[in-house]
Amino acid sequence: MRFIVDLEYGTDGVHGLVTREGCDRSEPFHGWLELLSVLESPRSRGNPWDVP
């Protein structure tokens, strides 16, 4: 799977948006750990808007 990561780094840390290949919806994140969580498989996270 491929991702487009729009990453910004500032005084309050890292934040941005992640878009999965073939998906029009971007997921926001704030912090390195949240970015890793967003990059996990949708099925392991149980996101209600992710389709199988």
Helices and strands as residue ranges (DSSP letters): E 3-10, E 13-20, E 26-30, H 32-39, H 42-45
